[in-house]
Amino acid sequence: MDPNLLFWKREGQSFLRRLQTWVNLLDPTHLLSSDDEVQKARTLLESGESLNAEVDPAVTLALSSVHADSGNTLPIVFRPPAVFPISAPLVVASLLPHNRVRHALFWQFLLQSYNAGFNFANRNSSSEQQKKKMSLTQLLLVTGTVSYATCAGALPQIFMYRLGIRSPPVQTFFRSILPVPLCAALAFLSVQTIRSEEADNGIQVFDYNGNPLGLSKAAGEKAVRETALSRAAMFGVTAGIPSVLVMLLQRTRLFQRNSLLVAPFRHISVAVILGLMIPVSFSLFPQLGTIKREELEEELQAAAVGQQLFYHRGL
């Protein structure tokens, strides 16, 4: 079992412990480390030394920069610490009330492209270790997902622009209410489609001692479903809470007298909620997930020792 996964097995079985760990892992300063520093940190983690004040920074760097299946350093833009700096302006811009459909499509394309790239880079790749290049199927899945999500994400803007909606209640519906379930659904869809090969081909499962038992489609389906739910929660809450806050604050005298405060408040609240939801989303399910023996395929049940097996959920 990979050293990253051994760490999560030891430290990541409670939500609060995972949340504390992810808050440290998402520090953007980790992006300043070179690939050589990352590999040195990886070597230190592999050595199995006990965690202490001197070792912790290296362990954190390895966990935030190295893929747990391949052991390779992740592309810098798709490392967990890069999620907030890159996605925050894209999420804010995608929720703006654009005057032109092409503007809405442009920002949705950037956001959905980044989400697809992050989902693909951080997937469970245990069934693909012999591959060196992206398969045609994977390429088509990524391209199709980005195209569909871009058009679907811009639907509220398309409806308002094409139909020439002027009614305030209807505008509120398309600008503040519809984007909430839409953002959650598209985030869920992106993970499910980009990582569908995990459910089709299976992912590696391990016994309690970390010994690999084989590929399990049941574990792959569970890993993808859990990640999709966590991503839907992140984007759904990010789109929903600021809209509710704005609706409530618009009833106060301060915002009624100063309507120009509404837009900056919405943008700032979207960024703040996203920043809070990223570690919460990553912590909702264990990074090293568990699955019961009876839920596995029959051939794996025969080889399994114990009632609980482990798998890498991906991110």
N, C-alpha and C positions, 0 to 999 in steps of 0.2 A: 504494500500500500504506500502511496506517495506520502512524503513527509508533511505536505500541506494537509492531507486528509487525516493523518495521525494527529496533527494538532487539533483539527476540528473535532475529532473523536474524543479527545481529552478535554477540550475546553468549550465546545460549542453545542452542548446538549440542552442548555436552558436558554430561553429567549433573552433574558437580561444579560447573560454572559455573552451571547452572540452580539447583542446590541452594543455592549461596551467594546467588544473587539472591533466591530465594523466602524464605530466612531473613530477609532485609532487608525484603521486601515484606509479610511477615506480621506486622510490628510493629504491635500494637494501637493505638499512639499515632497512627497515620495516620488512625484513625477520628475523631480530634478536629478534623481540618481541615475547614473550611467548603467549600461547593460553589464559592465564588469562588476559594478557594485552590487547589482541585483544577483548575479551569479555567485558572488562571494557570500551574500546573505543566504542564498539557496544552499550552498555548501555547508554553511554553519547550521542551518536547520536540519540538513541531512545527518549531521554529526550526532544529533540526538542529545546535545548538551542541555542541561537543565536551564529553564528560563530564569533570568535574573535581570537586574537593571542594565547590565552591559549587553546582554544578548537580545533583549526585547526589541530594540530598534531594528536589528537585522532580521529577526523573525517577522516583524511587521512588514518590512520591505519585501521579503520573499512572498508572504501571503498575498500582498496586494499587487504583485507584479509577475508572478509565475503561474502558468496554467497547471492545474493539479493532475491532469492526465498525461500531457506530453512532456511536462517539465521545461517547456520553452518559455522564454520571456514574452509576455503579451505585448502587442503593439501599444505604444504609449497612449494613443487616443482611446483605446478600448480597455485600459486598465480601470478598475473601480475608482481610484482617486480622480480620474478625469471625467467621471460621469456628470458631476454637478457643474464644474466650470464650462463644459461644452453644452450640456443639455439645457441648463437654466435659461440662457438667452433664446434658445430655440423654442422651448416650451412657452416662454412669455410671448415671443413673436407669433407663434402659431395660434395663440388665444386672442390676439388683437382683433378688433373689428375693422378689417381691411376694406378699403374702398374698391379694390379691383380683385377679381377672381384670381388672376395670375399671381398677385402678391400672396394670397392665401395658399395657393398651390406651391409656390416657391418655398415658403417657410415650412409647410407640411412635408415637402420632399426632403428638405434638409433634416428635419426631425426624424422622420420615418427611416431615412437612410442610416442615420446614426444609430437608432434603436436596433435596426436589423443587423448592422455591423457589430454592435456590442453583443447582441444575442448570439450571433454566429461565433464570434471570437471566444466567448465564455461558455460555450456549450460543453456537454460531455462528449469527448471525442475518443472514448476508449475503444469503439468499434472501428475507428478510422486510422489507427496508428500506423498502418502500412501505406496510407495514402500520403502523397506529398503535395498534391494540388487539389483544389476545389473541384468536385465532380460537376458534370453538366446538370444533374438533378438539383444539386445544392445551389448552383448559379441561377437556375430557373426559379427556384423557390424564393431566393433573395430578391431577384428582380420583380417577380410577380407580387410578392408581399409589399415591397416598397411602392410599386405602382398602384396597387389597390388601396393601400392605406393612405397614400397621398390624396387620391380622389375622394375617398370616404371622409377623411379628416377635414377636407375643405367643403363638405356638403352644406353646413350651415351658412357659410359665406356665399356659396353658389345659389342657394335658395333665396337668400335675402337680395342678392344682386339681380338675379334673373326675374324674380317675381316683383321686384320693386316694393318690398314691404316697408310700410311707414307706420304701422300701428305699434305703439310702444309696448303693449303686452306681448305681441307676437315677436317683436325684436328682442325682448327680454328672454323669451323662450329659446330663440335660435342662438343668442349670444351667451346666455348664462346657464340655461338648463340642459339643452340638447348636447353641448360639448362634454358634459360630465360622463354620461354613460357611453358616449362615443369614444372618448379618450380611453376609458377603461377597456372597452371592447376591442379597440384597435391594438392596445398594448398586449392584451391576452392573445389576440389573433397572431400578432407578430411572433411571439414566442412559440406558439403552437405550430405554425407553419415553418418557420426557420429551423426549428429543432425537431421536425417530424420524423427525421431519419432515426432518431434515438428510439422512438417507439416502434419503428419498423424493423430496425436491425438489432435493437437491444443495447444495453450498456453493461459494463462490468459490475459484478456484485462480489462482495468479500464476506468472509466469515469473521467472527469476533477477533481472531488473531491477525487479520489483515491478509489472509491468503485468498487469491482470486479463484472464483468458482466457475466463471463463464459469463456469457452475455445473457441478459434477461430483458425481454420486451416488456414484461410487467413493471419492472423497475424503471425502464425508460419512460413508459407512460406516466408513472407516478412522478418522476423527476420533472418532466416537462409540464405536467399539470400544476405542480406546486409552484414552479417558477413563473408560469403564466398567471396564476392567481396573485402572486406577490407583485408582479409588474402591473397588473390591472389595478390593484389596490393603490399602488404608488401614483399612477397617473390619474386615476379616478378621484382620489382625495385631493390631489394637487389642483385639479380643475374645479372641484366642488366647493371646498372650504372658502377660497377667495370670493367666489360668486355669492355665497351666503353672507359673508361678512360685508360685502359691498351693498347687498340688498338691505341689510340691517342698518348700516351706517348712513345710507341715503335718506333714512327717516330722521336723522338727527339734524339739529339746527346748523351745526358746523358744516356738514356736507351740503345741506340745502343752500346755504349762503355762498359756499365755495365749491361749486360743481367741478372746478378744475382739479380738485384734490382726488376725485374718484379714480381717474386713470393711473396716476403714479401709485396710489395706494393698492390698486389691483395688481399692478406689475410687481411691486415689492412683495406683496403677500404671496403671489404665485411662486416667486423665487424662494421665499422663506419656507413655505410649506413643502416645496420640492426638496429643499435642503434637509428638512426634518424627516421627510418620508423615505429618502433614499436608504439611510441605515435601517429604518424600521422595516422597509420592504425586503432588504437583503437578509434581515434577521427573522422574518416570519417563519421560515422553515429551516431546519438544520442544513448546513452545507454538506455534511456527511449524513445523508438520509438513511432511514431504516425501513425495512420491509419484512413482513412475517414470512416464515418459511412456506406456509401453505399457500401464499399468494404467488409464489414462483412457479415456473414451468416444472413439469414432473421430473425431467432429467436433472434439473438443478436441485430439486428437493432431495433426490437420492444422494447427491454428493454433499449436501449441506450438513454442517454440524451445528447444533443449537437451533433455537426457534427464531432468532432474529439475525438478519443479514444487513449489510451496509452497501450503500452506493453513493457515488459522487453526484450531487444534484445539479452541478453547474451553477451558473449565475445569470 
